[in-house]
């Protein structure tokens, strides 16, 4: 059955409802239901039955889907144990002892944010809460702390080789491989998107530029001037978010001195196991190195690595008498429970992907794009649309779920780099997320840093837009040349020029470091 332009209805309805309700779950389900209804002669009751019978249940029941859901849960378990054993706090304390200046406090926060690359919520809450006393002492504004935390958490999760975001996006990529009849490693596909994830790279670069060159501008410059000259790290009348959730999430065992090894050892186990597991599941040494990596079972490799790291963290916690075996099992269950939102969004994302495939949505969009747009600007369009969806919905995950099933078929048909198309969606999602006042990571960054939320949003947006404009330039260059290196170089040059000009035009002279330290 040919649906033509009507095949756009499910994803469009999903996007529109996400914008209206600010919630991606009912929006995605509505898209699945509408598509199923269309395929059953517009019968809404049959559409409801088919939503579950033909799409949701089959998508959850496949071996690939079960693998993704389980390793998402195991990441939740690992994070729960890392929170309980307090290794991140010990690392932050060790860093803070060496801090003597405002720039040192900011660069230490930046470094710490890079170290905790495996989960954005954990990053935002932990880095903000444990570095706050250090930045307060050095008269760094809470707005600046929240910006550094927010601009390192999500970008690092997408630039690292393993994180909760990686496993989520792998699930979306793997589903599209099935729909498009493609073969290959979904993990290696993700890895190859990293050099093209221009916004994430540029956002991190801008933090480094702002911190080390002291090129603050806009509302942030005023906040920094206030903090340095008066010692007021938050403005008068500001209302920092409640710290109750943050305190619960990063609460340590009473009387326990956190140890750095409690985080370092499990993370080393997690990262260290992935390469040998890839080779083993890919058939090495019977197959050569390249073939083994290309044919590796990425899902099961990461699953086993995450499970092993979680067990190591559990054993270390019990050995230090931080919790009993019974309490450890409770933490284990709570870790799986913490990923429930991811489970639901992934399931519905897989389902709407199957619906649009049945309706021929991707084929229609591809045909339309081929007739109306040059392949060179497709990455820019994907980036901008992804940013709009993320800004208005406040969720990167939801943006990826809606946009990846559209981007990959377009790339496949228009002979565009699959890595570039996926990265454009990922970058757009992060950019929109950084600008959105309803973004979960933006809210948690405000909470962890104890910054007034609206103040955080207002001071961060000029910086996010600076990196966003530079990202558009990078994606345009990549669409024309296909070169990640050239695109990053051009983007970085654009970023430095914009930051320099904005600092000169919109900046404010902030007291030097020696006077503050004194």
Order of alpha helices (4+ residues) and beta strands (2+ residues): alpha-alpha-alpha-alpha-alpha-alpha-alpha-alpha-alpha-alpha-alpha-alpha-alpha-alpha-alpha-alpha-alpha-alpha-alpha-alpha-alpha-alpha-alpha-alpha-alpha-alpha-alpha
